[in-house]
Amino acid sequence: MKNFRILILFCLLLISNLNHAQGENKSLIIKYDLISLLGDQVTNSMGVMLGFEHFIKENSSLAFDAMYIFPCSSCGKVYTSITTEKTNGFSLSGEYRFYLIPGKQASTGFHLGPQVYYQYTNADMRETYEGGKENLYQVYRSLFATHAMAGYQLPIAGPLFFNPSFGLGFRFISSRNENKKGNDSGQHEFLYNKDYESGSQWFPSFKINIKIGLIL
C-alpha cells in the first residue's frame, strides 16, 4: 500500500506541473511509451506508461513518466526468463533534456541528458517442495537506475511527435522473498544472471524509450 501511495503522490505532482506549465504558456507534450507494453522486462507482465515533457527554455526541458505494471500470463518474451503467477508494480522516471541540435520545428531535434529511474514489483511465485507439496510465495523487487540518455524528437503529423531514445548507465537491483518453503536457488534474470528472488547488486544498464507525443 505504501508503494501505491508513492505512485499516487507522483501522479499528483505530474498534474500540478501540468497546470503550472499551461499557466506559463510553455510547450508541453503528453507522451505514451510503447516499450511499456513489455512490463517490467523481466517477468510475464505488461505495463502502461504515461508522462509529459515540459520545455522550461527553448532548448531544454524536464520529462516525467509513471508506469503501472500488471499481470499478463500470455506475455512471455524471448528474453524473459522469469515466470510468475502474477506481477504487479509501478515505475517512475525523471529526465533533464538539452536539445543540442534543435530541429526545424519547435520542440524537436537531437537531445542529451541524465535520467533517473525507479521500478518496484511484487510477484507471486509457485514452488514444489518436500516431494510434491505446493506453495505460493512472494518476491519483492526494487530497481534503481541512472542513465545518460540520447534521442531525437521529430514531428509525425500535426500535433503528433515521435521520440525514440537510448541510454547507458548503471542499475542497482535488490530483491527478497517471503513465505518460501523450499531451499532451491530460484530463477535467474536474463543477461545479469542474478537470483530473481534474493540479493542485491550493481550492474551496467541500458534503457530504451519509444514514445508517441501529443503537444498541447
Secondary structure, 3 states (H helix, E strand, C coil): CHHHHHHHHHHHHHHHHHHHHHHHCCCEEEEEEHHHHHCCCCECEEEEEEEEEEEEECCEEEEEEEEEEEECCCCCCCCCCECCCEEEEEEEEEEEEEEEEECCCCCCEEEEEEEEEEEEEEEEEEEEECCCEEEEEEEEEEEEEEEEEEEEEEEEECCEEEEEEEEEEEEEEEEEEECCCCCCCCCECCCCCCECCCEEEEEEEEEEEEEEEEEC
